[in-house]
């Protein structure tokens, strides 16, 4: 299962890397791909829920406009 989040507050590669590290600390089995130019966060093959990732992104100071 793959989840994709639109995160318009991803400003650059450093913000993307910081967010990825935060997600991996909380959910180490997550396969995380962040595209700071497209402002998307894609997570594959994780046992954690969509809501868990949404909360992690918000806790990192970002906004999620949609999830697929």
Backbone as numpy.savetxt, mean C-alpha at the origin, in Angstrom:
# Nx Ny Nz CAx CAy CAz Cx Cy Cz
-4.86 -13.73 -4.90 -5.70 -12.55 -4.90 -4.82 -11.30 -4.90
-5.21 -10.33 -5.67 -4.45 -9.09 -5.78 -5.34 -7.92 -5.39
-4.77 -7.03 -4.59 -5.47 -5.80 -4.19 -4.71 -4.61 -4.74
-5.43 -3.65 -5.32 -4.80 -2.43 -5.81 -5.50 -1.24 -5.18
-4.71 -0.36 -4.59 -5.21 0.85 -3.94 -4.72 2.07 -4.69
-5.59 3.03 -4.93 -5.20 4.33 -5.48 -4.85 5.23 -4.29
-3.61 5.73 -4.28 -3.12 6.53 -3.16 -2.57 7.85 -3.71
-3.44 8.86 -3.85 -3.03 10.11 -4.50 -1.97 10.90 -3.72
-1.76 10.56 -2.46 -0.79 11.30 -1.65 0.63 10.74 -1.76
0.84 9.71 -2.57 2.21 9.22 -2.80 2.94 10.23 -3.65
3.87 10.93 -3.06 4.51 12.05 -3.75 5.79 11.69 -4.50
6.51 10.69 -4.00 7.79 10.36 -4.63 8.22 8.95 -4.23
9.40 8.55 -4.74 9.91 7.20 -4.50 10.22 6.97 -3.02
10.68 7.98 -2.31 10.98 7.81 -0.89 9.70 7.54 -0.10
8.63 8.27 -0.40 7.35 8.02 0.27 6.86 6.60 -0.03
7.05 6.16 -1.26 6.66 4.80 -1.64 7.46 3.76 -0.87
8.76 3.97 -0.76 9.62 3.03 -0.04 9.28 3.00 1.45
9.02 4.16 2.03 8.63 4.22 3.45 7.33 3.46 3.69
6.36 3.64 2.79 5.08 2.95 2.92 5.27 1.44 2.78
6.07 1.04 1.82 6.32 -0.40 1.61 6.94 -1.01 2.86
7.90 -0.34 3.45 8.53 -0.86 4.67 7.52 -0.98 5.81
6.66 0.01 5.97 5.63 -0.05 7.00 4.71 -1.25 6.80
4.29 -1.46 5.56 3.41 -2.59 5.27 4.12 -3.91 5.58
5.38 -4.04 5.16 6.11 -5.29 5.36 6.42 -5.58 6.83
6.57 -4.54 7.63 6.78 -4.76 9.07 5.52 -5.36 9.68
4.37 -4.88 9.24 3.09 -5.33 9.80 2.61 -6.64 9.18
2.86 -6.83 7.89 2.41 -8.03 7.17 3.59 -8.55 6.34
4.51 -9.28 6.99 5.75 -9.67 6.30 5.56 -10.59 5.10
4.44 -11.29 5.00 4.24 -12.19 3.86 3.67 -11.49 2.63
3.41 -10.18 2.74 2.81 -9.43 1.63 3.82 -9.22 0.50
3.35 -9.35 -0.72 4.15 -9.03 -1.90 3.66 -7.65 -2.35
4.45 -6.62 -2.06 4.03 -5.23 -2.23 4.74 -4.59 -3.42
3.95 -3.98 -4.31 4.50 -3.22 -5.43 3.87 -1.83 -5.39
4.70 -0.81 -5.28 4.20 0.56 -5.21 4.75 1.35 -6.40
3.84 1.97 -7.13 4.21 2.80 -8.28 3.89 4.25 -7.90
4.92 5.01 -7.56 4.70 6.38 -7.10 4.23 7.30 -8.24
4.58 6.97 -9.48 4.12 7.80 -10.60 2.63 7.58 -10.87
2.19 6.32 -10.83 0.77 6.01 -11.04 -0.03 6.18 -9.75
0.71 6.32 -8.63 0.10 6.48 -7.31 -0.77 5.29 -6.95
-0.20 4.08 -7.17 -0.90 2.85 -6.84 -0.07 1.98 -5.91
-0.78 1.23 -5.07 -0.18 0.23 -4.21 -0.87 -1.08 -4.56
-0.09 -2.07 -5.00 -0.64 -3.38 -5.36 -0.04 -4.42 -4.42
-0.91 -5.25 -3.86 -0.49 -6.27 -2.91 -1.02 -7.61 -3.41
-0.10 -8.59 -3.56 -0.46 -9.92 -4.03 -0.20 -10.96 -2.94
-1.00 -12.00 -2.98 -0.75 -13.21 -2.20 -0.55 -12.98 -0.72
-1.42 -12.24 -0.10 -1.32 -12.04 1.33 -2.58 -12.57 2.01
-2.41 -13.04 3.22 -3.55 -13.53 4.00 -4.29 -12.40 4.70
-3.70 -11.22 4.76 -4.33 -10.08 5.43 -5.47 -9.53 4.56
-6.40 -8.87 5.21 -7.59 -8.36 4.52 -7.33 -7.02 3.84
-8.24 -6.66 2.95 -8.20 -5.36 2.30 -8.25 -4.24 3.34
-9.08 -4.41 4.34 -9.21 -3.40 5.39 -7.91 -3.20 6.16
-7.17 -4.29 6.39 -5.87 -4.19 7.07 -4.93 -3.29 6.29
-4.83 -3.51 4.98 -3.92 -2.71 4.16 -4.41 -1.26 4.06
-5.70 -1.08 3.96 -6.27 0.27 3.93 -5.88 1.03 5.20
-6.01 0.39 6.34 -5.67 1.02 7.61 -4.18 1.33 7.70
-3.34 0.44 7.20 -1.89 0.68 7.22 -1.52 1.88 6.36
-2.13 1.99 5.19 -1.84 3.11 4.30 -2.27 4.43 4.94
-3.44 4.44 5.56 -3.93 5.64 6.23 -3.06 5.96 7.44
-2.65 4.94 8.19 -1.79 5.16 9.36 -0.44 5.77 8.98
-0.01 5.52 7.74 1.25 6.09 7.26 1.08 7.54 6.80
-0.16 8.06 6.90 -0.40 9.46 6.56 -0.88 9.68 5.14
-1.30 8.61 4.49 -1.78 8.73 3.11 -3.30 8.61 3.06
-3.84 8.94 1.90 -5.28 8.82 1.66 -5.49 7.78 0.58
-6.51 6.97 0.75 -6.88 5.96 -0.26 -8.17 6.43 -0.91
-8.16 6.58 -2.24 -9.37 7.02 -2.93 -10.17 5.85 -3.48
-9.52 4.73 -3.75 -10.26 3.55 -4.20 -9.40 2.31 -4.01
-10.10 1.19 -3.92 -9.42 -0.11 -3.82 -10.11 -1.06 -4.77
-9.32 -1.93 -5.38 -9.89 -2.92 -6.32 -9.47 -4.30 -5.93
